[in-house]
Amino acid sequence: MRVNTFAEALEEFASYLTGEKNAAPGTLKAYLTDLRQFASFIEKNLGPTAHPNEVDHLLVRRFLGWLNGQRQQRSSMARKLVSLRVFYRYLLREGIVDRNPVDTIKAPRQPKRLPQYISYPDLLRLLEIPVHTPLGLRDRAILETLYASGVRVGELVNLDLDDLDLKGGHLRVMGKGRRERLAPLGAAARAALEEYLRSARPLLERKGRRPERALFLNYRGGRLSSRGIRERLEHYVRKASLSAGICPHTLRHCFATHMLERGADLRAVQELLGHARLSSTQVYTHVNPHRLREVYDLAHPRAGKALTEEET
């Protein structure tokens, strides 16, 4: 493959992601945003005709230094480094470059941050806020579904009516990497969805100009957006007098944390969340010390009684 400039290499990589890898729109956007920023940095330092092979590890380090000077978060810098690493591995495989200048560079050390979640009593208070109106019934169904299934908000807004199986009690979800999975629904979520489909969705659907297959509709009868869900949740968080910063992803954190606190198997939670790696799920094992003590007392054979003379 003949490539003359960094910009041409980037176009080839974009075609590869869409054509061969069938990358999700969000993944494609993230890669290209990071790489275009690097391309702009390269153009300023090496000129518009620079070839990807002209980039060395020192220039990549200068790029990271520049990002640090722009007060970029370490997590953002680490993500950009991953994008560059994947990009150059593709170029190396295609014979466009003869080395990967990113492979020897370590990502900035990340501070350990636990996922934010709220207690079960606070969550119940939040779920009880939506009122008995078409939009309120829709919102209650959304909140119950997010908490019951642990799906991402992007996965939720992409759901169609055909993806819901109320009788079987599950959703068919297309997750990251185009991996399909079944997400279970509990009794509370199924009841909220049934009421929404029966009493609210037909009223919202009539406001649309054409039939819409989306499971969740906005007030105009079209597909509800991720931004719309975030705005509605912020409204209910304020009404429930909960701490600021709670977002739709917080309900996913609650789903995982509450299940693990009640004894769910880590591998099972990994499958339910749609994580490719177990390490992604392990961040949810931040149970409190009291719960750890309970598990220890129940599980350890010599934790709950004094030793007898025979045992000593």
C-alpha positions in Angstrom: 0.0 0.0 0.0 1.5 3.3 -1.1 0.9 6.2 1.3 2.8 9.6 1.0 1.6 11.6 4.0 0.2 11.2 7.5 -3.2 12.4 6.4 -3.4 9.7 3.7 -2.4 7.1 6.2 -5.2 8.3 8.5 -7.7 8.0 5.7 -6.6 4.4 5.0 -6.9 3.6 8.8 -10.5 5.0 8.8 -11.5 2.8 5.9 -10.0 -0.2 7.7 -12.0 0.5 10.8 -15.3 0.9 9.0 -14.8 -1.7 6.3 -12.9 -4.6 7.9 -13.3 -4.1 11.6 -16.9 -2.8 11.4 -16.1 -0.5 14.3 -19.0 1.1 16.3 -19.6 4.8 15.5 -18.5 5.8 18.9 -15.2 3.8 18.6 -14.5 5.2 15.2 -15.1 8.8 16.4 -12.9 8.4 19.4 -10.0 7.0 17.3 -10.2 9.6 14.6 -10.6 12.5 17.0 -7.4 11.5 18.9 -5.4 10.8 15.7 -6.4 14.0 14.0 -5.2 15.9 17.0 -1.8 14.1 16.7 -1.8 14.7 12.9 -2.2 18.4 13.5 0.7 18.3 16.0 2.8 16.5 13.4 2.0 19.0 10.7 3.1 21.8 12.9 6.4 20.1 13.8 7.3 18.2 10.6 5.2 20.0 7.9 2.1 19.0 6.0 3.9 16.4 3.8 5.3 14.4 6.7 5.2 10.6 6.4 4.2 8.5 9.4 7.6 6.8 9.3 9.2 10.2 10.2 7.6 10.0 13.7 9.9 8.6 16.4 9.3 7.9 20.1 10.8 11.3 21.0 8.2 13.1 19.0 5.4 11.1 20.6 6.8 12.0 24.0 6.8 15.7 23.0 3.2 15.3 22.0 2.4 13.9 25.5 4.3 16.8 27.0 2.2 19.2 25.0 -1.0 17.5 26.1 0.2 17.8 29.7 0.8 21.5 29.1 -2.8 21.8 27.9 -3.9 20.4 31.3 -5.3 17.2 29.7 -6.3 14.6 32.2 -4.1 11.5 32.4 -7.0 9.3 31.4 -7.4 11.3 28.2 -3.7 11.2 27.5 -3.7 7.4 28.0 -6.6 7.0 25.6 -4.8 9.0 22.9 -1.7 6.8 23.4 -3.8 3.7 22.9 -5.2 5.2 19.7 -1.7 5.9 18.4 -0.5 2.4 19.3 -3.4 0.8 17.4 -2.9 3.1 14.5 0.8 2.4 14.2 0.3 -1.4 14.6 -2.0 -1.2 11.6 0.6 0.8 9.6 3.3 -1.7 10.5 1.2 -4.6 9.4 0.4 -3.0 6.1 4.1 -2.2 5.5 3.5 1.6 5.5 6.1 2.1 8.4 9.0 -0.1 9.5 8.7 0.5 13.2 6.1 1.4 15.9 7.3 4.5 17.8 4.6 4.1 20.4 5.3 0.5 21.6 8.1 1.5 24.0 6.1 4.4 25.6 4.2 3.7 28.8 0.9 5.4 29.5 0.8 8.0 32.3 0.0 6.4 35.7 -3.7 6.6 36.4 -5.1 7.5 39.8 -7.3 4.7 41.1 -10.9 5.9 41.1 -13.8 3.8 42.2 -17.0 3.9 40.2 -19.6 6.2 41.7 -22.7 4.5 42.9 -25.6 5.2 45.3 -27.0 3.1 48.0 -30.1 0.9 47.4 -32.4 3.1 49.6 -31.4 6.2 47.7 -31.9 4.4 44.4 -35.4 3.4 45.5 -36.2 7.0 46.3 -35.0 8.0 42.8 -37.1 5.3 41.0 -40.2 6.5 42.8 -39.9 10.2 41.6 -41.4 9.9 38.0 -45.1 10.7 37.9 -48.0 9.0 36.1 -47.9 10.9 32.8 -46.7 9.6 29.4 -43.2 11.1 29.9 -43.2 10.0 33.5 -44.1 6.4 32.7 -41.4 6.4 30.0 -38.8 7.8 32.4 -39.7 5.3 35.1 -39.3 2.5 32.5 -35.9 3.9 31.5 -34.6 4.1 35.0 -35.9 0.6 35.9 -34.4 -0.8 32.8 -31.0 0.8 33.3 -30.8 -0.5 36.8 -32.3 -4.0 36.1 -30.1 -4.7 33.1 -26.9 -2.8 33.6 -26.9 -1.7 30.0 -25.0 1.4 28.8 -27.1 4.5 27.9 -25.8 4.2 24.3 -27.0 0.6 24.2 -30.4 1.7 25.7 -31.2 4.4 23.1 -30.3 2.0 20.3 -32.9 -0.6 21.4 -35.8 -1.2 19.1 -39.2 -2.8 20.0 -38.0 -6.1 18.5 -35.1 -6.2 21.0 -37.4 -6.5 23.9 -38.8 -9.9 25.0 -41.1 -9.2 28.0 -42.2 -12.8 28.2 -38.7 -14.1 28.3 -37.6 -11.2 30.5 -34.6 -9.9 28.6 -33.2 -7.4 26.1 -31.1 -8.2 23.0 -28.3 -5.7 23.3 -25.6 -4.8 20.8 -22.6 -3.8 22.9 -19.0 -2.6 22.3 -17.1 -4.4 19.5 -20.4 -5.4 17.9 -20.8 -8.1 20.6 -24.4 -9.1 21.1 -25.7 -10.3 24.5 -28.9 -10.9 26.4 -29.5 -8.5 29.3 -32.0 -9.8 31.9 -35.0 -7.8 33.2 -36.4 -8.2 36.7 -40.1 -8.1 37.7 -40.0 -4.3 38.5 -38.5 -3.4 35.1 -40.8 -5.6 33.2 -43.9 -4.1 35.0 -42.6 -0.6 34.2 -42.0 -1.4 30.6 -45.4 -3.0 30.2 -47.1 0.1 31.6 -45.0 2.3 29.3 -45.8 0.3 26.2 -49.5 0.1 27.1 -50.3 3.6 28.4 -47.5 6.0 27.3 -45.7 4.9 24.1 -48.9 5.0 21.9 -49.5 8.6 22.9 -45.9 9.6 22.2 -45.9 7.7 18.9 -48.9 9.7 17.6 -46.8 12.8 17.7 -44.3 11.4 15.2 -44.5 12.0 11.5 -43.8 8.4 10.7 -43.7 5.0 12.6 -40.7 4.7 14.8 -39.3 1.3 15.8 -37.3 2.7 18.7 -38.2 1.3 22.1 -38.0 4.7 23.9 -39.5 7.8 22.2 -39.0 11.5 22.9 -41.9 13.9 23.3 -42.0 14.4 19.5 -42.4 10.7 18.8 -38.8 10.1 17.6 -36.0 8.1 19.0 -34.9 9.3 22.4 -31.2 10.4 22.6 -28.5 9.8 25.2 -28.5 13.5 26.0 -32.3 13.4 26.6 -31.9 10.6 29.1 -29.1 12.5 30.9 -31.2 15.6 31.2 -34.2 13.7 32.6 -32.1 11.9 35.1 -30.5 15.1 36.3 -34.1 16.4 36.8 -35.0 13.4 39.0 -31.7 13.5 40.9 -32.5 17.1 41.9 -36.0 16.2 43.0 -34.7 13.3 45.0 -32.1 15.6 46.7 -29.3 13.3 45.8 -25.7 14.3 45.2 -24.8 16.0 42.0 -22.8 14.1 39.4 -25.1 11.1 39.1 -25.5 10.1 35.4 -27.0 7.2 33.5 -23.8 5.3 33.8 -24.1 5.5 37.6 -27.1 3.2 37.4 -24.8 0.7 35.6 -22.4 1.0 38.5 -25.2 0.4 40.9 -26.3 -2.7 39.0 -22.8 -4.2 39.3 -22.0 -3.1 42.8 -25.4 -4.1 44.4 -25.2 -7.5 42.8 -21.6 -8.2 44.0 -22.5 -7.0 47.5 -25.3 -9.6 47.5 -23.0 -12.4 46.6 -23.1 -12.5 42.8 -20.3 -14.3 41.0 -17.8 -11.9 39.4 -17.7 -13.9 36.2 -21.5 -13.8 35.9 -21.5 -10.0 36.4 -18.8 -9.7 33.7 -21.1 -11.4 31.3 -24.1 -9.3 32.2 -22.1 -6.1 31.8 -20.7 -7.2 28.5 -17.1 -6.7 29.5 -14.5 -8.4 27.3 -12.0 -8.5 30.2 -12.5 -9.5 33.8 -10.3 -6.7 34.9 -12.9 -4.2 33.8 -15.4 -5.8 36.2 -13.0 -6.1 39.1 -13.3 -2.3 39.8 -16.8 -3.0 41.2 -15.5 -5.2 44.0 -15.2 -2.2 46.3 -17.5 -3.6 49.0 -17.5 -1.9 52.3 -15.5 -3.3 55.3 -18.7 -4.5 57.1 -19.7 -6.6 54.1 -16.1 -8.1 54.0 -16.5 -9.0 57.6 -19.8 -10.7 57.0 -18.4 -12.7 54.1 -15.4 -13.7 56.1 -17.5 -14.8 59.1 -19.8 -16.9 56.8 -17.1 -18.4 54.6 -14.1 -19.1 56.8 -14.4 -22.4 58.7 -12.6 -21.1 61.8 -14.0 -17.5 61.9 -17.1 -17.9 64.0 -16.2 -19.7 67.1 -13.4 -20.1 69.7 -11.0 -22.9 69.1 -11.6 -26.1 71.2 -8.8 -28.0 72.8 -8.9 -30.6 70.0 -8.4 -27.9 67.4 -5.4 -26.3 69.1 
